[in-house]
Amino acid sequence: MSNIGDSQCWTDNPLAQANLYGFGRIAWNVDLTAEEIALEWVRLTFGNDSEVVEAVMSMLLTSRDVYEEYTVPLGIGWMVNPNHHYGPSVDGYEYSKWGTYHYADFKGIGVDRSAATGS
C-alpha cells in the first residue's frame, strides 16, 4: 500500500518512502524478501555506512509491530489521529463517519458487526 501525498517526499516521512520503493520492487520480483528490499532502499537512500544501515534497517523491519502496539492496543481497535495517523488517539475515529472501532461503555467493549443488528 502506498500513501502518496503532496509533501516534498510524497509520503510525508522519508522512512515511509521505503514502502513505496518496496511496492515497486516486489512488483518486478516477487521472490525478494523484505530484508533484501529494505537493504537496497537503505543503501540507495542513506549510503553504505554500516552504523546507519544497521540503525535504519532495524527501524524499518520492526516498524509494523511498533505501529500496531500503539495504534491497536490489546487488539481492540485502530486508535490514531484522524487525517494523518501519526500518534495514538483513543477516540480518533471513534465518533467519525468511518464508524466506531473499539466502542467501550459500561456494558463491555467491542462493536456489534453482526448482519442482524450490527454495523
BELWORA-V423824 format. One record per pair of residues at least 6 apart in sequence whose ideal C-beta (glycine too) atoms are under 8 Angstrom apart, sorted by the first residue. I is the first residue (numbers start at 1). J is the second residue. D is the distance in whole Angstrom. If there is no record, write none. Layout:
I;J;D / I;J;D
This chain:
1;19;7 / 1;23;8 / 2;11;7 / 2;19;6 / 2;20;5 / 2;23;6 / 3;11;5 / 3;12;8 / 3;16;7 / 3;19;7 / 4;10;5 / 4;11;6 / 4;20;7 / 5;11;7 / 5;12;5 / 9;17;6 / 10;17;7 / 10;20;7 / 11;17;5 / 11;19;7 / 11;20;6 / 12;84;8 / 14;45;7 / 15;56;7 / 15;59;7 / 15;60;7 / 15;63;7 / 17;41;8 / 17;45;7 / 18;37;8 / 18;38;6 / 18;41;5 / 18;42;8 / 18;45;8 / 18;60;6 / 21;37;7 / 21;40;8 / 21;41;5 / 21;44;8 / 22;34;7 / 22;37;5 / 22;38;7 / 22;41;7 / 25;32;6 / 25;37;5 / 25;40;7 / 26;32;6 / 26;37;7 / 34;61;7 / 35;57;8 / 35;61;7 / 38;57;6 / 38;60;5 / 38;61;6 / 39;53;7 / 39;57;6 / 41;60;8 / 42;52;8 / 42;53;5 / 42;56;5 / 42;57;6 / 42;60;7 / 43;53;7 / 45;56;8 / 46;52;5 / 46;53;7 / 46;56;6 / 70;88;5 / 71;78;6 / 71;79;6 / 71;80;5 / 71;85;8 / 71;88;6 / 72;78;6 / 72;79;7 / 73;79;7 / 73;88;8 / 76;101;8 / 76;102;5 / 76;104;8 / 76;109;6 / 76;110;7 / 77;94;8 / 77;101;4 / 77;102;3 / 77;103;8 / 78;92;8 / 78;93;7 / 78;101;5 / 79;88;5 / 79;89;6 / 79;90;5 / 79;91;8 / 79;92;6 / 79;93;8 / 79;101;7 / 79;102;7 / 80;86;8 / 80;87;7 / 80;88;6 / 80;89;6 / 80;92;5 / 80;93;7 / 81;87;5 / 81;88;8 / 81;89;5 / 81;92;5 / 82;89;8 / 82;92;5 / 82;93;6 / 82;96;6 / 90;102;8 / 93;99;8 / 93;101;6 / 94;100;6 / 94;101;6 / 94;102;7 / 94;103;7 / 99;111;8 / 99;119;6 / 100;111;5 / 100;119;7 / 101;111;7 / 102;109;7 / 102;110;7 / 102;111;7 / 103;109;7 / 103;110;6 / 103;111;5 / 111;118;7 / 111;119;6 / 112;118;4 / 112;119;7 / 113;119;6
